[in-house]
Amino acid sequence: MVQTKKVALYMLVVFVLYTIITDPRRSADLVHIGFEGVSSAAQGVGEFMSQLIQ
């Protein structure tokens, strides 16, 4: 089971590196979308906590 996780992790790293090298503009777009999602989620949690306190 541990070996399978290691192989999967290595494959994921290789895929990410391949994607970055072959199409850096698309990779940058995906990272931007990811950060927007995290930011929106954090803003939603903040709003929820503010409403919960009031």
C-alpha positions, 0 to 999 in steps of 0.5 A, a space after each residue: 500500500 505504501 509503495 502504491 502511494 509513493 508511485 502515485 505521488 511520483 506520477 502526480 509530480 511528473 504530471 505537474 512538472 510536464 504540464 508546467 513545462 509544456 504549457 506554462 500559461 495554462 498552468 498559471 491560469 489554473 493556479 490563479 483559479 485555485 487561489 480564487 477558489 481558496 480566497 472565495 472559500 475563506 471569505 465565505 467562512 468569514 462571512 458565516 462566522 460574522 453572521 453567527 456572532 451577530 
